[in-house]
């Protein structure tokens, strides 16, 4: 797994007690996992932010605020205003697009950002770049660079996407155009049938990999495994 650290912003202080952490967006499945992990610790105080009008962040967090999405105009100034108003020490991104946006603008934020280095964030946000980097290290699916002469079925998905949104199995050429349109900036790979697994890894920056364990994905929602069986 990618190693996490805090990108210090120009206004980061790390002097509050308890440490005040902004979870953004707070009501995603990742945000709720952060809440479950940190919400009960006396040395941490969580604040939630979201760009979605209707979410249950205000019922899960003591403090929940509305802020623009990271692709909206003026989002950075609005987020810094939230950081200043609520005396935030660290921002914990809880969505793929937010992870990359905060890493790219870490030097302009008024708090530190918990995450991986910018190069890693950019690499992980692109499926084709990830396949290229891992090729020769671990098995990766075959990627088709053109859309003619394909060996069906193929798997079509956005190069930059999450939660299986826009992904589909294409069984015939007549269905390819619609699948490419749904995926947007698409990557076409060989179709790999069979069981799907998640491999959980835990690392630190000094030692490297400390733990790795695979689990079968039994039930998924929005691309996240909600029920699993551990494969020891």
C-alpha positions as CSV (number, residue, x, y, z in Angstrom):
1,X,0.0,0.0,0.0
2,X,1.0,3.6,-0.4
3,X,2.7,5.1,2.7
4,X,0.8,8.0,4.3
5,X,2.3,11.1,5.7
6,X,1.2,14.7,6.3
7,X,2.0,17.3,3.7
8,X,2.5,20.5,5.7
9,X,0.6,23.5,4.4
10,X,1.9,27.0,5.0
11,X,-0.6,27.6,7.8
12,X,-0.4,24.2,9.4
13,X,0.0,24.5,13.2
14,X,-0.4,21.1,14.9
15,X,-0.8,22.9,18.2
16,X,-4.4,22.2,19.0
17,X,-5.2,19.7,21.8
18,X,-7.1,17.7,20.8
19,X,-5.8,17.6,17.2
20,X,-8.5,18.9,14.9
21,X,-8.9,16.8,11.7
22,X,-11.1,17.8,8.7
23,X,-12.5,14.7,7.0
24,X,-13.4,15.7,3.4
25,X,-15.8,14.4,2.2
26,X,-16.9,13.1,5.6
27,X,-19.9,10.9,4.6
28,X,-18.2,8.7,1.9
29,X,-17.5,5.1,3.0
30,X,-13.9,6.0,3.4
31,X,-14.9,9.1,5.5
32,X,-17.1,6.9,7.7
33,X,-14.2,4.4,8.2
34,X,-12.0,7.3,9.3
35,X,-14.7,8.3,11.7
36,X,-15.0,4.8,13.1
37,X,-11.2,4.6,13.5
38,X,-10.6,8.1,15.1
39,X,-13.9,9.4,16.3
40,X,-13.7,7.9,19.7
41,X,-10.1,9.0,20.5
42,X,-9.8,11.8,23.1
43,X,-6.8,13.3,21.4
44,X,-8.6,13.8,18.1
45,X,-11.6,16.0,17.2
46,X,-13.2,15.4,13.8
47,X,-14.9,17.9,11.6
48,X,-16.7,16.8,8.4
49,X,-17.1,18.7,5.1
50,X,-19.0,17.8,2.0
51,X,-20.0,19.3,-1.3
52,X,-23.3,17.2,-1.3
53,X,-26.4,18.9,0.0
54,X,-28.1,15.7,1.1
55,X,-25.8,13.5,3.1
56,X,-25.7,12.1,6.6
57,X,-22.5,13.8,7.7
58,X,-24.4,16.0,10.1
59,X,-25.8,13.0,11.8
60,X,-22.5,11.2,12.2
61,X,-20.1,14.1,13.1
62,X,-20.5,16.7,15.8
63,X,-19.6,19.4,13.3
64,X,-20.4,19.1,9.6
65,X,-20.0,21.9,7.0
66,X,-20.8,22.5,3.4
67,X,-17.9,23.3,1.0
68,X,-17.5,23.2,-2.8
69,X,-16.3,20.1,-4.7
70,X,-12.7,20.2,-5.8
71,X,-13.6,20.7,-9.4
72,X,-15.7,23.8,-8.6
73,X,-14.4,27.3,-9.0
74,X,-13.1,28.8,-5.8
75,X,-12.9,25.5,-3.9
76,X,-9.5,26.1,-2.5
77,X,-10.3,29.4,-0.9
78,X,-13.5,28.0,0.4
79,X,-11.7,25.0,1.9
80,X,-9.1,27.3,3.5
81,X,-11.9,29.4,5.0
82,X,-13.3,26.2,6.7
83,X,-9.8,25.3,7.9
84,X,-9.4,28.7,9.4
85,X,-12.8,29.0,11.0
86,X,-12.6,25.5,12.6
87,X,-8.9,25.7,13.5
88,X,-8.1,22.6,11.5
89,X,-4.6,21.0,11.9
90,X,-4.9,18.2,9.3
91,X,-7.1,17.4,6.4
92,X,-7.9,13.7,5.7
93,X,-9.1,13.3,2.1
94,X,-11.8,10.6,1.8
95,X,-12.4,10.5,-2.0
96,X,-10.1,9.6,-4.9
97,X,-10.4,13.0,-6.6
98,X,-9.9,14.8,-3.3
99,X,-6.8,12.8,-2.6
100,X,-5.2,14.1,-5.8
101,X,-6.5,17.6,-5.6
102,X,-5.2,18.1,-2.0
103,X,-1.8,16.6,-2.9
104,X,-1.5,19.0,-5.8
105,X,-2.4,22.0,-3.7
106,X,-0.8,21.0,-0.4
107,X,1.5,24.0,-0.4
108,X,-1.5,26.4,-0.6
109,X,-3.6,24.8,2.1
110,X,-3.8,26.2,5.6
111,X,-3.4,22.8,7.2
112,X,-1.4,19.6,6.6
113,X,-2.8,16.9,4.3
114,X,-2.7,13.3,5.3
115,X,-1.8,11.3,2.2
116,X,0.9,9.9,-0.1
117,X,3.4,11.9,-2.1
118,X,2.0,13.7,-5.1
119,X,3.7,11.3,-7.6
120,X,2.0,8.3,-5.9
121,X,-1.4,10.1,-5.9
122,X,-1.1,10.8,-9.6
123,X,0.0,7.3,-10.4
124,X,-2.8,5.7,-8.5
125,X,-5.4,7.9,-10.1
126,X,-4.6,6.5,-13.6
127,X,-5.2,2.9,-14.3
128,X,-3.0,2.9,-17.4
129,X,-0.2,4.5,-15.5
130,X,-0.5,2.0,-12.7
131,X,-0.5,-0.9,-15.2
132,X,2.6,0.5,-16.8
133,X,4.4,1.0,-13.5
134,X,3.5,-2.5,-12.3
135,X,4.2,-4.3,-15.6
136,X,6.9,-6.9,-15.0
137,X,6.5,-6.7,-11.3
138,X,3.1,-8.4,-10.9
139,X,0.6,-9.7,-13.5
140,X,-1.5,-6.9,-15.0
141,X,-4.3,-7.2,-17.5
142,X,-3.6,-6.8,-21.2
143,X,-4.5,-3.3,-22.4
144,X,-5.7,-2.8,-25.9
145,X,-4.4,0.5,-27.4
146,X,-6.8,0.4,-30.4
147,X,-10.4,-0.4,-30.7
148,X,-10.3,-2.7,-33.7
149,X,-9.5,-6.4,-33.8
150,X,-10.4,-6.9,-30.2
151,X,-10.7,-10.3,-28.6
152,X,-14.2,-10.3,-27.1
153,X,-15.3,-10.1,-24.3
154,X,-13.3,-7.1,-23.2
155,X,-13.6,-4.9,-20.1
156,X,-14.1,-1.2,-20.5
157,X,-13.7,1.3,-17.7
158,X,-12.7,4.9,-17.1
159,X,-8.9,5.4,-16.9
160,X,-9.7,7.8,-14.0
161,X,-12.7,6.5,-12.0
162,X,-13.9,4.8,-8.9
163,X,-16.7,2.6,-7.6
164,X,-17.0,0.7,-10.8
165,X,-18.8,3.7,-12.3
166,X,-18.8,3.6,-16.1
167,X,-17.3,0.1,-16.2
168,X,-18.8,-2.8,-18.2
169,X,-18.1,-6.1,-19.9
170,X,-18.5,-5.8,-23.7
171,X,-19.3,-9.1,-25.5
172,X,-19.6,-7.9,-29.1
173,X,-18.3,-5.1,-31.3
174,X,-21.7,-3.6,-31.7
175,X,-21.8,-2.7,-28.0
176,X,-18.4,-1.2,-27.8
177,X,-19.2,2.4,-28.8
178,X,-21.9,2.8,-26.1
179,X,-19.5,1.3,-23.5
180,X,-16.7,3.7,-24.5
181,X,-19.1,6.7,-24.4
182,X,-20.3,5.7,-20.9
183,X,-16.7,5.4,-19.7
184,X,-15.5,8.7,-21.0
185,X,-11.6,8.6,-21.1
186,X,-11.7,4.8,-21.3
187,X,-9.2,2.0,-21.0
188,X,-10.0,-1.3,-22.7
189,X,-8.5,-4.4,-21.2
190,X,-8.9,-8.2,-21.5
191,X,-11.8,-9.5,-19.5
192,X,-10.6,-11.5,-16.4
193,X,-13.5,-13.7,-15.1
194,X,-13.5,-15.4,-11.8
195,X,-13.3,-14.5,-8.1
196,X,-12.2,-11.0,-7.1
197,X,-9.9,-10.3,-4.3
198,X,-8.7,-7.3,-2.2
199,X,-5.2,-7.4,-0.8
200,X,-4.8,-5.3,2.3
201,X,-1.3,-4.0,3.0
202,X,0.1,-2.0,5.9
203,X,3.5,-0.3,5.6
204,X,5.6,2.2,7.4
205,X,8.2,4.5,5.7
206,X,11.2,3.1,7.6
207,X,10.5,-0.7,7.4
208,X,8.3,-1.0,4.3
209,X,5.7,-3.7,4.1
210,X,4.6,-4.9,7.5
211,X,1.4,-6.9,6.7
212,X,-0.4,-8.2,3.7
213,X,-3.6,-10.3,3.6
214,X,-6.0,-11.2,0.8
215,X,-9.8,-11.4,1.1
216,X,-12.5,-12.5,-1.3
217,X,-15.0,-9.8,-2.3
218,X,-18.4,-11.4,-1.6
219,X,-20.6,-8.4,-1.9
220,X,-19.7,-4.9,-3.2
221,X,-21.4,-1.6,-3.2
222,X,-20.0,1.4,-5.1
223,X,-16.8,-0.6,-5.7
224,X,-16.2,-1.2,-2.0
225,X,-16.3,-4.7,-0.6
226,X,-19.0,-4.8,2.1
227,X,-18.8,-8.5,2.8
228,X,-15.5,-10.5,2.5
229,X,-14.0,-13.8,3.4
230,X,-10.3,-13.7,4.5
231,X,-8.1,-16.1,2.5
232,X,-5.3,-17.2,4.8
